[in-house]
Amino acid sequence: MTTTPGTPHPSPTDTTSLPAEGGFIGSGQEGGILDQVRAYIQRVRHGDMGALPAIGGLFVLVILFTILSEAMLGQQYFLTERNFANLLTQAASLVMLAMALVFVILLGEIDLSAGVTSGVALSAFVVLTKPDGINMNWILALVIALAVGLVIGAFIGFFVARVGIPSFVVTLGLFIGLQGVTLILLGAGGVFRIQIPEFLAIQNANLPIWAGWTMLAVILLISFATSMWDRYLRNRAGVPNRTFALVIAKLAVIAVIGGFVIAVLSDNRSSSIKVIEGVPIVVPIVLAILWIGTFVLDRTKFGRYIYAIGGNAEAARRSGIKVITIRWLAFVVCSLLAVVAGVFSASKVGSVNAGFGTDTVLSGVAAAVVGGVSLFGGRGRLIHAAIGALVIAVIANGLGLLNLPAGVNYIVTGSVLVLAATVDAVSRVRAGGSLMRT
């Protein structure tokens, strides 16, 4: 890969990253809708499939579990309003953890300690908020828990980026060591219930119906404003713009899909007298973090440098990028978002125990890879990780509804992961890339 001084370039196979200067998204192919379709087909033929396999797999799984639920149980349990809402809340923690790991996977690194990082942070949270203990305000305690994640991420980043120890070794050591910290904070076998209504509401309460539709309007407004801002920057720089019809098409897709989802969630999904309706509170939180993270990766130097380093670290260093600093910050962001994932999980179950977070990180890595994020670095987006997390959540949810053994869930999820990794490797070779780290 060739570079010019001061201009970091992403890997050749990455079509999602940005040019180093200008602050606007470059698609590499401008023109009308047909031109975009042809360009996309060409990219797929050359191996750049992105989240396409995960999206296809998601549709297949939904159809499969819908049919099996009717055939094996004699009644439809999978494709219902209640299960749809449950699926969103069940997937929220995994979606957030997968998005956290994207920041380091894009660099070709790994963080095996992300799950136990959330365990330590949430252990500190419950200790600080115990009614018969410190009894700290829960918001302040949550800020401290997030700060714990920042410190752990900075610690990992120092040894990986500055000292040069492989991330696998550093994070494996912390995976073991941080479990000891959690045991010290909570005690062996200890289970601490969380009795803070506002905290529990994150995963167990819903927005008013009007708030769900307001959320959709805000999403459409932000999407339109972002698209217009991108077009303005490209016009100012004298760079061709895509046809405006694509902006309209994008907004139409968001409106249709979003409207359908909110309409389904607005129906009463309770089987008792109590009315349960509305979008779960966790959904707009996840969407907000997804948008912020995507903005950072797509429209800031930090994000563009992550793609550049993941594509070719040496070329990025020679072009003037502070590789050590970017790697360091990526681990900080990963650990911070991992704590947020832990918050979602603790809110869902209402407790924290000594083993909190020990069995989640591999699922997060699997979700990112299944969604199309390359383990070789330099390629992938946060939305890809979110889609991959939904695939894994659908597998767990569907098999659970069919009352199949837990072992079947592990076998199916592992098989999907291997298949996704194989697709990633093959597509990278077809695109002219290498399976060797640079």
Helices and strands as residue ranges (DSSP letters): H 33-45, H 52-73, H 81-105, H 114-129, H 138-157, I 158-163, H 167-186, E 191-193, H 197-204, H 209-236, H 244-266, H 282-299, H 301-311, H 313-318, H 323-349, E 351-353, H 361-371, H 382-401, H 406-430
